[in-house]
Amino acid sequence: QVQVVESGGGLVQLGGPLRLSCAASGFIFRNRAMGWYRQAPGKQRELVARITNGGITNYADSVRGRFTISRDNAKNTEYLVMNSLKPEDTAVYYCNTYPPSARDWGQGTQVTVSS
């Protein structure tokens, strides 16, 4: 059974850094592209960043240059390092495969940026 567990969220000040982690199980992690997604209050969930199984990355325009996605296939874990955080980055952050599987969303981790 596929399971993803996000962690690392919290309350951070404007401009601060934060690192999110996602531990995945139940599938062959190294074979799958992965993504980080977020959903802000009143908005649809959106793709923030994605990484292929070979490590090629792609970012939403709103986070490019500030966020870095990475993965450790030996640990079945992906990461999202977020720098220069803005209030508009406040959201629940989720990890999932890319493209995402509707059945496999985790609980997410809340990121709140205070100004």
C-alpha positions as a Markdown table, in Angstrom:
| # | Residue | x | y | z |
|---|---|---|---|---|
| 1 | Gln | 0.0 | 0.0 | 0.0 |
| 2 | Val | 1.4 | 3.4 | -1.0 |
| 3 | Gln | 2.1 | 5.7 | 1.9 |
| 4 | Val | 3.7 | 9.2 | 2.0 |
| 5 | Val | 4.4 | 11.0 | 5.2 |
| 6 | Glu | 5.3 | 14.7 | 5.0 |
| 7 | Ser | 7.1 | 16.5 | 7.8 |
| 8 | Gly | 9.0 | 19.6 | 8.6 |
| 9 | Gly | 6.4 | 22.3 | 8.3 |
| 10 | Gly | 5.8 | 25.0 | 10.9 |
| 11 | Leu | 5.6 | 28.7 | 11.6 |
| 12 | Val | 8.4 | 30.7 | 10.0 |
| 13 | Gln | 9.1 | 34.4 | 9.7 |
| 14 | Leu | 9.1 | 36.3 | 6.5 |
| 15 | Gly | 12.3 | 35.5 | 4.5 |
| 16 | Gly | 13.1 | 32.4 | 6.6 |
| 17 | Pro | 14.1 | 29.0 | 5.5 |
| 18 | Leu | 12.4 | 25.7 | 6.0 |
| 19 | Arg | 13.1 | 22.1 | 4.9 |
| 20 | Leu | 10.3 | 19.6 | 4.2 |
| 21 | Ser | 10.7 | 15.9 | 4.0 |
| 22 | Cys | 8.6 | 13.2 | 2.6 |
| 23 | Ala | 9.1 | 9.5 | 3.4 |
| 24 | Ala | 7.5 | 7.2 | 0.9 |
| 25 | Ser | 6.7 | 3.5 | 0.9 |
| 26 | Gly | 4.7 | 0.9 | -0.9 |
| 27 | Phe | 6.1 | 1.5 | -4.3 |
| 28 | Ile | 9.5 | 1.4 | -6.1 |
| 29 | Phe | 10.5 | 5.0 | -5.2 |
| 30 | Arg | 13.6 | 5.2 | -7.4 |
| 31 | Asn | 11.5 | 4.4 | -10.5 |
| 32 | Arg | 9.0 | 7.2 | -10.0 |
| 33 | Ala | 9.0 | 11.0 | -10.6 |
| 34 | Met | 8.0 | 12.8 | -7.5 |
| 35 | Gly | 6.4 | 16.2 | -6.8 |
| 36 | Trp | 5.7 | 18.6 | -4.1 |
| 37 | Tyr | 2.3 | 20.3 | -4.1 |
| 38 | Arg | 0.6 | 22.9 | -2.0 |
| 39 | Gln | -2.9 | 24.1 | -1.2 |
| 40 | Ala | -3.6 | 27.5 | 0.3 |
| 41 | Pro | -6.9 | 28.3 | 1.9 |
| 42 | Gly | -9.6 | 28.8 | -0.6 |
| 43 | Lys | -7.4 | 27.8 | -3.5 |
| 44 | Gln | -6.8 | 24.6 | -5.6 |
| 45 | Arg | -3.9 | 22.4 | -5.0 |
| 46 | Glu | -1.0 | 23.3 | -7.2 |
| 47 | Leu | 2.3 | 21.7 | -8.2 |
| 48 | Val | 5.3 | 23.5 | -6.6 |
| 49 | Ala | 8.2 | 21.4 | -7.9 |
| 50 | Arg | 8.9 | 18.0 | -9.4 |
| 51 | Ile | 11.9 | 15.8 | -9.9 |
| 52 | Thr | 12.3 | 12.9 | -12.2 |
| 53 | Asn | 13.7 | 9.5 | -11.1 |
| 54 | Gly | 17.0 | 10.7 | -12.7 |
| 55 | Gly | 17.1 | 14.0 | -10.7 |
| 56 | Ile | 15.9 | 16.5 | -13.3 |
| 57 | Thr | 14.0 | 19.2 | -11.6 |
| 58 | Asn | 11.3 | 21.7 | -12.6 |
| 59 | Tyr | 9.7 | 24.5 | -10.6 |
| 60 | Ala | 6.6 | 26.7 | -10.6 |
| 61 | Asp | 7.4 | 30.2 | -11.6 |
| 62 | Ser | 6.3 | 31.4 | -8.2 |
| 63 | Val | 9.1 | 29.5 | -6.4 |
| 64 | Arg | 11.8 | 29.2 | -8.9 |
| 65 | Gly | 15.1 | 30.4 | -7.4 |
| 66 | Arg | 13.8 | 30.1 | -3.9 |
| 67 | Phe | 12.9 | 26.4 | -3.5 |
| 68 | Thr | 15.0 | 23.3 | -4.2 |
| 69 | Ile | 13.6 | 19.8 | -4.6 |
| 70 | Ser | 15.8 | 16.8 | -4.1 |
| 71 | Arg | 15.6 | 13.1 | -3.5 |
| 72 | Asp | 17.5 | 10.3 | -1.8 |
| 73 | Asn | 16.5 | 7.1 | -3.4 |
| 74 | Ala | 18.4 | 5.0 | -0.8 |
| 75 | Lys | 16.1 | 6.4 | 1.8 |
| 76 | Asn | 12.9 | 6.6 | -0.2 |
| 77 | Thr | 12.7 | 10.2 | 0.7 |
| 78 | Glu | 12.3 | 13.5 | -1.1 |
| 79 | Tyr | 13.0 | 17.0 | 0.2 |
| 80 | Leu | 11.9 | 20.5 | -0.4 |
| 81 | Val | 14.3 | 23.3 | 0.8 |
| 82 | Met | 12.5 | 26.6 | 0.9 |
| 83 | Asn | 14.3 | 29.9 | 1.2 |
| 84 | Ser | 13.2 | 33.5 | 1.2 |
| 85 | Leu | 9.7 | 32.5 | 2.3 |
| 86 | Lys | 6.8 | 34.8 | 1.6 |
| 87 | Pro | 3.3 | 35.1 | 3.2 |
| 88 | Glu | 1.9 | 33.7 | -0.1 |
| 89 | Asp | 3.8 | 30.5 | 0.5 |
| 90 | Thr | 1.5 | 29.8 | 3.4 |
| 91 | Ala | -0.2 | 26.5 | 2.6 |
| 92 | Val | -0.5 | 22.8 | 3.3 |
| 93 | Tyr | 2.4 | 21.1 | 1.5 |
| 94 | Tyr | 2.0 | 17.6 | 0.1 |
| 95 | Cys | 4.2 | 15.1 | -1.7 |
| 96 | Asn | 3.0 | 12.6 | -4.2 |
| 97 | Thr | 4.2 | 11.0 | -7.4 |
| 98 | Tyr | 4.3 | 13.0 | -10.6 |
| 99 | Pro | 1.8 | 13.0 | -12.1 |
| 100 | Pro | -0.1 | 12.6 | -8.7 |
| 101 | Ser | -2.1 | 9.6 | -7.8 |
| 102 | Ala | -5.5 | 10.6 | -6.4 |
| 103 | Arg | -5.5 | 7.7 | -4.0 |
| 104 | Asp | -2.1 | 8.5 | -2.5 |
| 105 | Trp | -2.3 | 11.9 | -0.9 |
| 106 | Gly | -0.9 | 12.1 | 2.6 |
| 107 | Gln | -1.9 | 14.4 | 5.4 |
| 108 | Gly | 0.4 | 17.1 | 4.3 |
| 109 | Thr | 2.4 | 19.5 | 6.5 |
| 110 | Gln | 1.3 | 23.0 | 7.3 |
| 111 | Val | 3.7 | 25.9 | 6.4 |
| 112 | Thr | 2.8 | 29.3 | 7.8 |
| 113 | Val | 4.9 | 32.4 | 6.9 |
| 114 | Ser | 4.4 | 35.3 | 9.3 |
| 115 | Ser | 5.0 | 38.8 | 8.3 |
